[in-house]
Amino acid sequence: MNLIRIKHTDQLVIKAKDEFQKGHYQIAWQYLEDAHIFSQPYPVVHTFVHWTMLCFAFRLRDMSEFFGQVLRLVLAAPAS
């Protein structure tokens, strides 16, 4: 496992949560998209990033994104 890559992914998720709390939703999503790319080789981390995206979508009441993330969660671990 590349611990530097995993740590970077964790930092991106933390930044996303911070920006989300400030109401900077576009910036938060960009951090999550970057975290998604870095997390792809690691099934557990990748699934966690999708879970975070699902939670953001739910809080924003973005149902198309929410249901898209539900589907991705089902596929995230096996596809990583």
N, C-alpha and C positions, 0 to 999 in steps of 0.2 A: 504494500500500500504506500502511496506517496503521501506522507503526512503533511507536507507543505501544501499540496493541492487541496487536501481535505481542510486544513486550517484556513486556507484562503476562502474556500467555499463557506465555511462557518462565519468568517468575517463579513462576507458579502451578505449573508442572511441577517446578521446583526445590523448591518448598515441599512438593509431593506426595512427591517422592523422599526428602526429609529426614524427613517424618512416617512414611513407609513404613519407613525404616531404624530409626526409634524404636519400631516396632511399633504405631503409631497408624493402623491400616488404614482406619478409617471417615473420619478426617480427610483422609488421603491421597486416598481416592476422591472426597471432596467437592472437593478442589482440582483433581483431574483432570476432574471434571464441569464445574467452572467454566471450566477451560482449554478444554474441548471447546466450550463455548458461544462463547467469545471467538475460537476458531480457525476457526470454520466458514467465514468468507469467504475463507480462504487455504488452498488445497488442500495445499500442502506441510506447513504447520504443523498443519493439521487431521489429516493422515495421521500425522504424528509423534505427536500426542496419542493417537490410536488405537493406535499402536505401543506407546507407554508403557503404556496400559491393558492391552494384550495381555500385555506382560511382567509387569505386576503380577499379572494373573489367573493366569499360568503359575506364578509364584512362590508364590501362595496355593493352588495346585492347584484353582482354581475353573474346572472344565472348561466349564461352561455359559457363563460369562463369556468364557473363552478362545475358544471357538468362535464366540461372538457377535462378538467383536472381529475374528476372522479374516474373517468376513463383512463387517463394517464397514470393514475395511481395503481390501477389494476395491472397496467403494462410496464410500469417503471422498473420494478425489481427484475422481472424476467428478461427485459430488454436491455438491461445495463450490461 
